[in-house]
Amino acid sequence: MTVRRQNRPQRAFTLVELLVVIAIIGVLVALLLPAVQAAREAARRIQCSNSLKNLGLAVLNFHDSKRHFPQSITQWAWENRTVDCSIDSTVVENPEDKPPMGYNGKGWIVDILPQLEQPAMHDTIVDNYDGAFGANGPFGNGMGKPALKDLLTTQLPVFTCPSDPSAVPSERQFYWNGRLTATTSYKGCIGDSLLSSDANPCSTDVDPPASESSGSPDTHGTMSNNGIFQRTSIWRPLKLKGVTDGTSNTFLIGENVVSVDYHSAAYFADGDWATCSIPINYLPLHLDEDDFDDGDISKGVRGFKSLHPGGAQFVMADGSVHYIQEDIDTNSYRALSTREGGEVASIQ
């Protein structure tokens, strides 16, 4: 006898079952996405740390060769002056001591290009950077010379934090008058000088986020800063033996976010430094990008900052790299910025 088997129709997903599966997939993606993002940020932070390490080693190798730290040359002759704010605000000027290449605006980063395997770039800049700085359209002088125009747009990876998408050549940098120039995610520490609203030596007239208790009297436009870098160091070369607070307890270079600081031109003396008188990671993201063209607002963003969550990275004067939490005590943060303040400070 022949037995006939009936083929039952296969049961399909109901709409409810399909929605449940989609919901489960959505939950899994939501759980995995933060982990993926965290892993990517961790990788970016490691790459950033490596760049800082390379910059620190380049600075120390330069010091071994020249017996002083890399130097900057201001674009303003009147900054050839000193002041001791612990005594009074009397300024001692020396206008006759003009740099042989002029007030060309060369930043300290130019000095370490050979140590970063960019000797040809360094030599081309040095061969063409004489004269007082100016960058006006097709004309210019010093670091603004037309012969350097294309070269100074070179955005080297070692100056670029992968977490900061704004670290690219920019036409918005102060004093460059719309000329495209490379930017830097890393700046030398000038100490804890306030950036006063009147820009007078020893002034403490500041606007938030800075305050009289967040920094020392204004010396940023003199040769008397208490950090390792200053834009006037051509007259007063700083040496490692002068870091009496200890090289492991003194900031050398820290992070910067270009999109909120238009003083970030990579090879320029007024684009390669920051101060610890401004709270770490102060990022006024509520402001429009055009607001940072304002000179007064710009003074409030010339501190160290990053887009890494919770803090920023620094390379110390001994070449070690450390992540500094944004909730660090103000006095400890200031103490780490000075080279010979005699404060008790430690990053541990």
Secondary structure by P-SEA (a helix, b strand, c coil): cbbbbbbcccccccaaaaaaaaaaaaaaaaaaaaaaaaaaaaaaaaaaaaaaaaaaaaaaaaaaaccccbbbbbcccccccccccccccbbbbcccccccccccccccccccccccccaaaaaaaaacccccbbbccccccccccccccccccccccccccccccccccccccccccccbbbbbcbbbbcccccccccccccccccccccccccccccccccccccccccccccccccccccccccccccccccccccccccccccccccccccccccccccccccccccccccaaaaaacccccccccccccccccccbbbbbbccccaaaaaaaaccccccccccc
